[in-house]
Amino acid sequence: MQIEIRGAEKLSFRERQVVALKEMGLSNEEVARRLNLSASSVATLYHRARTKGYQVVIVLPGDSLSIFAGEEDG
């Protein structure tokens, strides 16, 4: 899975890290462990990033959800 953060230029480097990990489903505690931060710092960074506005797009390769099997091009 690949994610794209649209509007990332509005975010600090640390906010981008937090957003990427949070949007992949990690808890504040898991993000904190990975980035060597406190869970409250993660929450603050995530909240700050959300107020700046960004969009996350998930890019799934090919038919990784198996929803197009059996369809013909046309």
PDB file of N, CA, C and O in Angstrom:
ATOM      1  N   MET A   1       0.845  -1.171   0.000  1.00  0.00           N
ATOM      2  CA  MET A   1       0.000   0.000   0.000  1.00  0.00           C
ATOM      3  C   MET A   1       0.890   1.234   0.000  1.00  0.00           C
ATOM      4  O   MET A   1       1.939   1.263   0.644  1.00  0.00           O
ATOM      5  N   GLN A   2       0.463   2.227  -0.716  1.00  0.00           N
ATOM      6  CA  GLN A   2       1.191   3.481  -0.798  1.00  0.00           C
ATOM      7  C   GLN A   2       0.210   4.600  -0.472  1.00  0.00           C
ATOM      8  O   GLN A   2      -0.928   4.584  -0.942  1.00  0.00           O
ATOM      9  N   ILE A   3       0.642   5.569   0.330  1.00  0.00           N
ATOM     10  CA  ILE A   3      -0.233   6.706   0.606  1.00  0.00           C
ATOM     11  C   ILE A   3       0.386   7.973   0.049  1.00  0.00           C
ATOM     12  O   ILE A   3       1.607   8.114  -0.018  1.00  0.00           O
ATOM     13  N   GLU A   4      -0.474   8.884  -0.346  1.00  0.00           N
ATOM     14  CA  GLU A   4      -0.049  10.192  -0.828  1.00  0.00           C
ATOM     15  C   GLU A   4      -0.720  11.219   0.061  1.00  0.00           C
ATOM     16  O   GLU A   4      -1.929  11.152   0.283  1.00  0.00           O
ATOM     17  N   ILE A   5       0.046  12.166   0.570  1.00  0.00           N
ATOM     18  CA  ILE A   5      -0.508  13.229   1.402  1.00  0.00           C
ATOM     19  C   ILE A   5      -0.573  14.483   0.552  1.00  0.00           C
ATOM     20  O   ILE A   5       0.455  15.082   0.236  1.00  0.00           O
ATOM     21  N   ARG A   6      -1.780  14.880   0.184  1.00  0.00           N
ATOM     22  CA  ARG A   6      -1.961  16.097  -0.591  1.00  0.00           C
ATOM     23  C   ARG A   6      -2.052  17.267   0.385  1.00  0.00           C
ATOM     24  O   ARG A   6      -2.794  17.210   1.366  1.00  0.00           O
ATOM     25  N   GLY A   7      -1.307  18.305   0.117  1.00  0.00           N
ATOM     26  CA  GLY A   7      -1.238  19.447   1.015  1.00  0.00           C
ATOM     27  C   GLY A   7      -0.127  19.291   2.032  1.00  0.00           C
ATOM     28  O   GLY A   7      -0.077  20.027   3.018  1.00  0.00           O
ATOM     29  N   ALA A   8       0.774  18.332   1.801  1.00  0.00           N
ATOM     30  CA  ALA A   8       1.878  18.064   2.736  1.00  0.00           C
ATOM     31  C   ALA A   8       2.805  19.264   2.884  1.00  0.00           C
ATOM     32  O   ALA A   8       3.491  19.401   3.897  1.00  0.00           O
ATOM     33  N   GLU A   9       2.826  20.127   1.883  1.00  0.00           N
ATOM     34  CA  GLU A   9       3.706  21.293   1.974  1.00  0.00           C
ATOM     35  C   GLU A   9       3.294  22.230   3.107  1.00  0.00           C
ATOM     36  O   GLU A   9       4.089  23.061   3.548  1.00  0.00           O
ATOM     37  N   LYS A  10       2.063  22.100   3.576  1.00  0.00           N
ATOM     38  CA  LYS A  10       1.578  22.910   4.696  1.00  0.00           C
ATOM     39  C   LYS A  10       2.056  22.368   6.045  1.00  0.00           C
ATOM     40  O   LYS A  10       2.004  23.067   7.057  1.00  0.00           O
ATOM     41  N   LEU A  11       2.518  21.121   6.050  1.00  0.00           N
ATOM     42  CA  LEU A  11       2.863  20.440   7.300  1.00  0.00           C
ATOM     43  C   LEU A  11       4.361  20.471   7.567  1.00  0.00           C
ATOM     44  O   LEU A  11       5.173  20.483   6.642  1.00  0.00           O
ATOM     45  N   SER A  12       4.714  20.484   8.850  1.00  0.00           N
ATOM     46  CA  SER A  12       6.128  20.357   9.212  1.00  0.00           C
ATOM     47  C   SER A  12       6.568  18.920   8.953  1.00  0.00           C
ATOM     48  O   SER A  12       5.741  18.033   8.743  1.00  0.00           O
ATOM     49  N   PHE A  13       7.871  18.705   8.972  1.00  0.00           N
ATOM     50  CA  PHE A  13       8.401  17.357   8.756  1.00  0.00           C
ATOM     51  C   PHE A  13       7.823  16.380   9.785  1.00  0.00           C
ATOM     52  O   PHE A  13       7.394  15.284   9.427  1.00  0.00           O
ATOM     53  N   ARG A  14       7.810  16.778  11.066  1.00  0.00           N
ATOM     54  CA  ARG A  14       7.316  15.907  12.130  1.00  0.00           C
ATOM     55  C   ARG A  14       5.817  15.643  11.967  1.00  0.00           C
ATOM     56  O   ARG A  14       5.352  14.529  12.207  1.00  0.00           O
ATOM     57  N   GLU A  15       5.060  16.669  11.560  1.00  0.00           N
ATOM     58  CA  GLU A  15       3.627  16.479  11.321  1.00  0.00           C
ATOM     59  C   GLU A  15       3.405  15.478  10.196  1.00  0.00           C
ATOM     60  O   GLU A  15       2.502  14.645  10.278  1.00  0.00           O
ATOM     61  N   ARG A  16       4.214  15.550   9.149  1.00  0.00           N
ATOM     62  CA  ARG A  16       4.099  14.591   8.033  1.00  0.00           C
ATOM     63  C   ARG A  16       4.341  13.171   8.514  1.00  0.00           C
ATOM     64  O   ARG A  16       3.622  12.246   8.137  1.00  0.00           O
ATOM     65  N   GLN A  17       5.369  13.003   9.355  1.00  0.00           N
ATOM     66  CA  GLN A  17       5.650  11.666   9.889  1.00  0.00           C
ATOM     67  C   GLN A  17       4.456  11.139  10.673  1.00  0.00           C
ATOM     68  O   GLN A  17       4.028  10.001  10.476  1.00  0.00           O
ATOM     69  N   VAL A  18       3.923  11.967  11.558  1.00  0.00           N
ATOM     70  CA  VAL A  18       2.798  11.560  12.397  1.00  0.00           C
ATOM     71  C   VAL A  18       1.578  11.249  11.541  1.00  0.00           C
ATOM     72  O   VAL A  18       0.923  10.226  11.741  1.00  0.00           O
ATOM     73  N   VAL A  19       1.271  12.117  10.599  1.00  0.00           N
ATOM     74  CA  VAL A  19       0.108  11.903   9.727  1.00  0.00           C
ATOM     75  C   VAL A  19       0.236  10.593   8.964  1.00  0.00           C
ATOM     76  O   VAL A  19      -0.715   9.813   8.906  1.00  0.00           O
ATOM     77  N   ALA A  20       1.400  10.346   8.380  1.00  0.00           N
ATOM     78  CA  ALA A  20       1.586   9.114   7.603  1.00  0.00           C
ATOM     79  C   ALA A  20       1.339   7.883   8.463  1.00  0.00           C
ATOM     80  O   ALA A  20       0.642   6.961   8.040  1.00  0.00           O
ATOM     81  N   LEU A  21       1.902   7.860   9.663  1.00  0.00           N
ATOM     82  CA  LEU A  21       1.741   6.692  10.528  1.00  0.00           C
ATOM     83  C   LEU A  21       0.318   6.570  11.065  1.00  0.00           C
ATOM     84  O   LEU A  21      -0.224   5.467  11.129  1.00  0.00           O
ATOM     85  N   LYS A  22      -0.290   7.687  11.451  1.00  0.00           N
ATOM     86  CA  LYS A  22      -1.665   7.656  11.946  1.00  0.00           C
ATOM     87  C   LYS A  22      -2.624   7.213  10.852  1.00  0.00           C
ATOM     88  O   LYS A  22      -3.539   6.433  11.116  1.00  0.00           O
ATOM     89  N   GLU A  23      -2.435   7.695   9.633  1.00  0.00           N
ATOM     90  CA  GLU A  23      -3.329   7.335   8.530  1.00  0.00           C
ATOM     91  C   GLU A  23      -3.153   5.879   8.103  1.00  0.00           C
ATOM     92  O   GLU A  23      -4.019   5.314   7.436  1.00  0.00           O
ATOM     93  N   MET A  24      -2.030   5.277   8.488  1.00  0.00           N
ATOM     94  CA  MET A  24      -1.841   3.848   8.233  1.00  0.00           C
ATOM     95  C   MET A  24      -2.449   3.009   9.344  1.00  0.00           C
ATOM     96  O   MET A  24      -2.364   1.781   9.311  1.00  0.00           O
ATOM     97  N   GLY A  25      -3.066   3.665  10.335  1.00  0.00           N
ATOM     98  CA  GLY A  25      -3.802   2.938  11.354  1.00  0.00           C
ATOM     99  C   GLY A  25      -3.093   2.759  12.680  1.00  0.00           C
ATOM    100  O   GLY A  25      -3.615   2.069  13.555  1.00  0.00           O
ATOM    101  N   LEU A  26      -1.931   3.349  12.861  1.00  0.00           N
ATOM    102  CA  LEU A  26      -1.214   3.193  14.122  1.00  0.00           C
ATOM    103  C   LEU A  26      -1.834   4.072  15.200  1.00  0.00           C
ATOM    104  O   LEU A  26      -2.346   5.154  14.914  1.00  0.00           O
ATOM    105  N   SER A  27      -1.782   3.601  16.428  1.00  0.00           N
ATOM    106  CA  SER A  27      -2.285   4.367  17.565  1.00  0.00           C
ATOM    107  C   SER A  27      -1.262   5.438  17.938  1.00  0.00           C
ATOM    108  O   SER A  27      -0.121   5.411  17.477  1.00  0.00           O
ATOM    109  N   ASN A  28      -1.688   6.380  18.779  1.00  0.00           N
ATOM    110  CA  ASN A  28      -0.751   7.413  19.246  1.00  0.00           C
ATOM    111  C   ASN A  28       0.441   6.781  19.941  1.00  0.00           C
ATOM    112  O   ASN A  28       1.572   7.237  19.772  1.00  0.00           O
ATOM    113  N   GLU A  29       0.202   5.744  20.714  1.00  0.00           N
ATOM    114  CA  GLU A  29       1.282   5.077  21.445  1.00  0.00           C
ATOM    115  C   GLU A  29       2.266   4.401  20.495  1.00  0.00           C
ATOM    116  O   GLU A  29       3.477   4.456  20.709  1.00  0.00           O
ATOM    117  N   GLU A  30       1.747   3.759  19.442  1.00  0.00           N
ATOM    118  CA  GLU A  30       2.621   3.101  18.456  1.00  0.00           C
ATOM    119  C   GLU A  30       3.456   4.134  17.688  1.00  0.00           C
ATOM    120  O   GLU A  30       4.646   3.931  17.448  1.00  0.00           O
ATOM    121  N   VAL A  31       2.817   5.236  17.313  1.00  0.00           N
ATOM    122  CA  VAL A  31       3.538   6.308  16.618  1.00  0.00           C
ATOM    123  C   VAL A  31       4.604   6.880  17.538  1.00  0.00           C
ATOM    124  O   VAL A  31       5.735   7.116  17.113  1.00  0.00           O
ATOM    125  N   ALA A  32       4.247   7.101  18.794  1.00  0.00           N
ATOM    126  CA  ALA A  32       5.190   7.662  19.772  1.00  0.00           C
ATOM    127  C   ALA A  32       6.427   6.780  19.911  1.00  0.00           C
ATOM    128  O   ALA A  32       7.550   7.284  19.957  1.00  0.00           O
ATOM    129  N   ARG A  33       6.223   5.470  19.978  1.00  0.00           N
ATOM    130  CA  ARG A  33       7.363   4.545  20.092  1.00  0.00           C
ATOM    131  C   ARG A  33       8.255   4.628  18.863  1.00  0.00           C
ATOM    132  O   ARG A  33       9.479   4.676  18.984  1.00  0.00           O
ATOM    133  N   ARG A  34       7.654   4.644  17.692  1.00  0.00           N
ATOM    134  CA  ARG A  34       8.447   4.686  16.453  1.00  0.00           C
ATOM    135  C   ARG A  34       9.250   5.969  16.308  1.00  0.00           C
ATOM    136  O   ARG A  34      10.376   5.954  15.810  1.00  0.00           O
ATOM    137  N   LEU A  35       8.662   7.084  16.747  1.00  0.00           N
ATOM    138  CA  LEU A  35       9.301   8.385  16.540  1.00  0.00           C
ATOM    139  C   LEU A  35      10.008   8.907  17.785  1.00  0.00           C
ATOM    140  O   LEU A  35      10.541  10.017  17.786  1.00  0.00           O
ATOM    141  N   ASN A  36      10.010   8.103  18.843  1.00  0.00           N
ATOM    142  CA  ASN A  36      10.656   8.486  20.099  1.00  0.00           C
ATOM    143  C   ASN A  36      10.080   9.796  20.647  1.00  0.00           C
ATOM    144  O   ASN A  36      10.813  10.714  21.013  1.00  0.00           O
ATOM    145  N   LEU A  37       8.750   9.853  20.691  1.00  0.00           N
ATOM    146  CA  LEU A  37       8.016  10.995  21.216  1.00  0.00           C
ATOM    147  C   LEU A  37       7.070  10.511  22.304  1.00  0.00           C
ATOM    148  O   LEU A  37       6.901   9.306  22.489  1.00  0.00           O
ATOM    149  N   SER A  38       6.460  11.427  23.014  1.00  0.00           N
ATOM    150  CA  SER A  38       5.403  11.047  23.951  1.00  0.00           C
ATOM    151  C   SER A  38       4.088  10.943  23.179  1.00  0.00           C
ATOM    152  O   SER A  38       3.934  11.557  22.124  1.00  0.00           O
ATOM    153  N   ALA A  39       3.154  10.174  23.702  1.00  0.00           N
ATOM    154  CA  ALA A  39       1.852  10.024  23.053  1.00  0.00           C
ATOM    155  C   ALA A  39       1.122  11.364  22.995  1.00  0.00           C
ATOM    156  O   ALA A  39       0.391  11.629  22.041  1.00  0.00           O
ATOM    157  N   SER A  40       1.313  12.207  24.004  1.00  0.00           N
ATOM    158  CA  SER A  40       0.652  13.519  23.988  1.00  0.00           C
ATOM    159  C   SER A  40       1.246  14.413  22.894  1.00  0.00           C
ATOM    160  O   SER A  40       0.525  15.210  22.294  1.00  0.00           O
ATOM    161  N   SER A  41       2.540  14.292  22.631  1.00  0.00           N
ATOM    162  CA  SER A  41       3.155  15.056  21.531  1.00  0.00           C
ATOM    163  C   SER A  41       2.600  14.595  20.186  1.00  0.00           C
ATOM    164  O   SER A  41       2.357  15.411  19.297  1.00  0.00           O
ATOM    165  N   VAL A  42       2.401  13.295  20.043  1.00  0.00           N
ATOM    166  CA  VAL A  42       1.813  12.756  18.811  1.00  0.00           C
ATOM    167  C   VAL A  42       0.410  13.324  18.623  1.00  0.00           C
ATOM    168  O   VAL A  42       0.056  13.760  17.528  1.00  0.00           O
ATOM    169  N   ALA A  43      -0.387  13.320  19.690  1.00  0.00           N
ATOM    170  CA  ALA A  43      -1.752  13.849  19.608  1.00  0.00           C
ATOM    171  C   ALA A  43      -1.740  15.323  19.213  1.00  0.00           C
ATOM    172  O   ALA A  43      -2.548  15.756  18.391  1.00  0.00           O
ATOM    173  N   THR A  44      -0.834  16.082  19.792  1.00  0.00           N
ATOM    174  CA  THR A  44      -0.726  17.514  19.476  1.00  0.00           C
ATOM    175  C   THR A  44      -0.327  17.729  18.024  1.00  0.00           C
ATOM    176  O   THR A  44      -0.928  18.545  17.325  1.00  0.00           O
ATOM    177  N   LEU A  45       0.687  16.996  17.568  1.00  0.00           N
ATOM    178  CA  LEU A  45       1.139  17.129  16.184  1.00  0.00           C
ATOM    179  C   LEU A  45       0.032  16.743  15.198  1.00  0.00           C
ATOM    180  O   LEU A  45      -0.162  17.411  14.182  1.00  0.00           O
ATOM    181  N   TYR A  46      -0.685  15.671  15.501  1.00  0.00           N
ATOM    182  CA  TYR A  46      -1.760  15.208  14.616  1.00  0.00           C
ATOM    183  C   TYR A  46      -2.882  16.247  14.573  1.00  0.00           C
ATOM    184  O   TYR A  46      -3.401  16.557  13.501  1.00  0.00           O
ATOM    185  N   HIS A  47      -3.252  16.779  15.727  1.00  0.00           N
ATOM    186  CA  HIS A  47      -4.300  17.802  15.776  1.00  0.00           C
ATOM    187  C   HIS A  47      -3.878  19.042  14.995  1.00  0.00           C
ATOM    188  O   HIS A  47      -4.665  19.601  14.232  1.00  0.00           O
ATOM    189  N   ARG A  48      -2.643  19.462  15.189  1.00  0.00           N
ATOM    190  CA  ARG A  48      -2.120  20.641  14.489  1.00  0.00           C
ATOM    191  C   ARG A  48      -2.141  20.420  12.976  1.00  0.00           C
ATOM    192  O   ARG A  48      -2.519  21.311  12.216  1.00  0.00           O
ATOM    193  N   ALA A  49      -1.735  19.230  12.552  1.00  0.00           N
ATOM    194  CA  ALA A  49      -1.728  18.914  11.114  1.00  0.00           C
ATOM    195  C   ALA A  49      -3.142  18.937  10.543  1.00  0.00           C
ATOM    196  O   ALA A  49      -3.365  19.433   9.438  1.00  0.00           O
ATOM    197  N   ARG A  50      -4.093  18.400  11.301  1.00  0.00           N
ATOM    198  CA  ARG A  50      -5.479  18.371  10.812  1.00  0.00           C
ATOM    199  C   ARG A  50      -6.043  19.774  10.646  1.00  0.00           C
ATOM    200  O   ARG A  50      -6.838  20.014   9.736  1.00  0.00           O
ATOM    201  N   THR A  51      -5.647  20.703  11.508  1.00  0.00           N
ATOM    202  CA  THR A  51      -6.157  22.073  11.384  1.00  0.00           C
ATOM    203  C   THR A  51      -5.567  22.785  10.169  1.00  0.00           C
ATOM    204  O   THR A  51      -6.149  23.751   9.676  1.00  0.00           O
ATOM    205  N   LYS A  52      -4.409  22.311   9.678  1.00  0.00           N
ATOM    206  CA  LYS A  52      -3.779  22.912   8.500  1.00  0.00           C
ATOM    207  C   LYS A  52      -4.413  22.418   7.207  1.00  0.00           C
ATOM    208  O   LYS A  52      -4.238  23.029   6.153  1.00  0.00           O
ATOM    209  N   GLY A  53      -5.137  21.332   7.282  1.00  0.00           N
ATOM    210  CA  GLY A  53      -5.818  20.801   6.110  1.00  0.00           C
ATOM    211  C   GLY A  53      -4.901  20.014   5.202  1.00  0.00           C
ATOM    212  O   GLY A  53      -3.911  20.545   4.698  1.00  0.00           O
ATOM    213  N   TYR A  54      -5.219  18.776   4.995  1.00  0.00           N
ATOM    214  CA  TYR A  54      -4.496  17.908   4.076  1.00  0.00           C
ATOM    215  C   TYR A  54      -5.450  16.805   3.655  1.00  0.00           C
ATOM    216  O   TYR A  54      -6.485  16.602   4.290  1.00  0.00           O
ATOM    217  N   GLN A  55      -5.119  16.106   2.613  1.00  0.00           N
ATOM    218  CA  GLN A  55      -5.889  14.957   2.156  1.00  0.00           C
ATOM    219  C   GLN A  55      -4.945  13.783   2.007  1.00  0.00           C
ATOM    220  O   GLN A  55      -3.813  13.932   1.549  1.00  0.00           O
ATOM    221  N   VAL A  56      -5.425  12.612   2.398  1.00  0.00           N
ATOM    222  CA  VAL A  56      -4.640  11.404   2.227  1.00  0.00           C
ATOM    223  C   VAL A  56      -5.304  10.554   1.158  1.00  0.00           C
ATOM    224  O   VAL A  56      -6.502  10.278   1.216  1.00  0.00           O
ATOM    225  N   VAL A  57      -4.509  10.146   0.187  1.00  0.00           N
ATOM    226  CA  VAL A  57      -4.973   9.283  -0.885  1.00  0.00           C
ATOM    227  C   VAL A  57      -4.218   7.970  -0.757  1.00  0.00           C
ATOM    228  O   VAL A  57      -2.990   7.962  -0.679  1.00  0.00           O
ATOM    229  N   ILE A  58      -4.941   6.871  -0.735  1.00  0.00           N
ATOM    230  CA  ILE A  58      -4.307   5.557  -0.669  1.00  0.00           C
ATOM    231  C   ILE A  58      -4.257   4.992  -2.078  1.00  0.00           C
ATOM    232  O   ILE A  58      -5.277   4.906  -2.761  1.00  0.00           O
ATOM    233  N   VAL A  59      -3.068   4.608  -2.503  1.00  0.00           N
ATOM    234  CA  VAL A  59      -2.871   4.048  -3.830  1.00  0.00           C
ATOM    235  C   VAL A  59      -2.698   2.542  -3.677  1.00  0.00           C
ATOM    236  O   VAL A  59      -1.744   2.076  -3.054  1.00  0.00           O
ATOM    237  N   LEU A  60      -3.631   1.785  -4.253  1.00  0.00           N
ATOM    238  CA  LEU A  60      -3.573   0.330  -4.195  1.00  0.00           C
ATOM    239  C   LEU A  60      -3.124  -0.195  -5.548  1.00  0.00           C
ATOM    240  O   LEU A  60      -3.721   0.140  -6.572  1.00  0.00           O
ATOM    241  N   PRO A  61      -2.082  -1.010  -5.566  1.00  0.00           N
ATOM    242  CA  PRO A  61      -1.577  -1.510  -6.848  1.00  0.00           C
ATOM    243  C   PRO A  61      -2.509  -2.533  -7.481  1.00  0.00           C
ATOM    244  O   PRO A  61      -3.034  -3.416  -6.802  1.00  0.00           O
ATOM    245  N   GLY A  62      -2.708  -2.403  -8.792  1.00  0.00           N
ATOM    246  CA  GLY A  62      -3.480  -3.387  -9.546  1.00  0.00           C
ATOM    247  C   GLY A  62      -4.839  -3.668  -8.945  1.00  0.00           C
ATOM    248  O   GLY A  62      -5.547  -2.757  -8.517  1.00  0.00           O
ATOM    249  N   ASP A  63      -5.188  -4.921  -8.919  1.00  0.00           N
ATOM    250  CA  ASP A  63      -6.478  -5.349  -8.373  1.00  0.00           C
ATOM    251  C   ASP A  63      -6.256  -6.018  -7.023  1.00  0.00           C
ATOM    252  O   ASP A  63      -6.657  -7.164  -6.822  1.00  0.00           O
ATOM    253  N   SER A  64      -5.632  -5.322  -6.121  1.00  0.00           N
ATOM    254  CA  SER A  64      -5.295  -5.910  -4.829  1.00  0.00           C
ATOM    255  C   SER A  64      -6.524  -6.224  -3.987  1.00  0.00           C
ATOM    256  O   SER A  64      -6.426  -6.967  -3.011  1.00  0.00           O
ATOM    257  N   LEU A  65      -7.687  -5.669  -4.348  1.00  0.00           N
ATOM    258  CA  LEU A  65      -8.918  -5.967  -3.617  1.00  0.00           C
ATOM    259  C   LEU A  65      -9.737  -7.069  -4.286  1.00  0.00           C
ATOM    260  O   LEU A  65     -10.786  -7.465  -3.777  1.00  0.00           O
ATOM    261  N   SER A  66      -9.259  -7.556  -5.415  1.00  0.00           N
ATOM    262  CA  SER A  66      -9.937  -8.622  -6.159  1.00  0.00           C
ATOM    263  C   SER A  66     -11.389  -8.271  -6.469  1.00  0.00           C
ATOM    264  O   SER A  66     -12.283  -9.101  -6.302  1.00  0.00           O
ATOM    265  N   ILE A  67     -11.616  -7.060  -6.914  1.00  0.00           N
ATOM    266  CA  ILE A  67     -12.991  -6.651  -7.230  1.00  0.00           C
ATOM    267  C   ILE A  67     -13.242  -6.549  -8.732  1.00  0.00           C
ATOM    268  O   ILE A  67     -14.377  -6.330  -9.155  1.00  0.00           O
ATOM    269  N   PHE A  68     -12.195  -6.705  -9.540  1.00  0.00           N
ATOM    270  CA  PHE A  68     -12.379  -6.604 -10.976  1.00  0.00           C
ATOM    271  C   PHE A  68     -12.198  -7.938 -11.688  1.00  0.00           C
ATOM    272  O   PHE A  68     -12.148  -7.981 -12.918  1.00  0.00           O
ATOM    273  N   ALA A  69     -12.103  -9.011 -10.941  1.00  0.00           N
ATOM    274  CA  ALA A  69     -11.894 -10.331 -11.546  1.00  0.00           C
ATOM    275  C   ALA A  69     -13.065 -10.671 -12.456  1.00  0.00           C
ATOM    276  O   ALA A  69     -14.227 -10.501 -12.085  1.00  0.00           O
ATOM    277  N   GLY A  70     -12.750 -11.145 -13.630  1.00  0.00           N
ATOM    278  CA  GLY A  70     -13.773 -11.606 -14.567  1.00  0.00           C
ATOM    279  C   GLY A  70     -14.317 -10.527 -15.478  1.00  0.00           C
ATOM    280  O   GLY A  70     -15.065 -10.842 -16.402  1.00  0.00           O
ATOM    281  N   GLU A  71     -13.974  -9.265 -15.260  1.00  0.00           N
ATOM    282  CA  GLU A  71     -14.450  -8.203 -16.139  1.00  0.00           C
ATOM    283  C   GLU A  71     -13.549  -8.127 -17.359  1.00  0.00           C
ATOM    284  O   GLU A  71     -12.347  -8.382 -17.292  1.00  0.00           O
ATOM    285  N   GLU A  72     -14.170  -7.769 -18.477  1.00  0.00           N
ATOM    286  CA  GLU A  72     -13.400  -7.602 -19.707  1.00  0.00           C
ATOM    287  C   GLU A  72     -13.184  -6.131 -19.968  1.00  0.00           C
ATOM    288  O   GLU A  72     -14.019  -5.303 -19.605  1.00  0.00           O
ATOM    289  N   ASP A  73     -12.065  -5.797 -20.599  1.00  0.00           N
ATOM    290  CA  ASP A  73     -11.829  -4.408 -20.989  1.00  0.00           C
ATOM    291  C   ASP A  73     -12.804  -4.066 -22.096  1.00  0.00           C
ATOM    292  O   ASP A  73     -13.140  -4.898 -22.939  1.00  0.00           O
ATOM    293  N   GLY A  74     -13.250  -2.814 -22.074  1.00  0.00           N
ATOM    294  CA  GLY A  74     -14.060  -2.523 -23.205  1.00  0.00           C
ATOM    295  C   GLY A  74     -14.814  -1.327 -23.171  1.00  0.00           C
ATOM    296  O   GLY A  74     -15.533  -1.023 -24.122  1.00  0.00           O
TER     297      GLY A  74
END
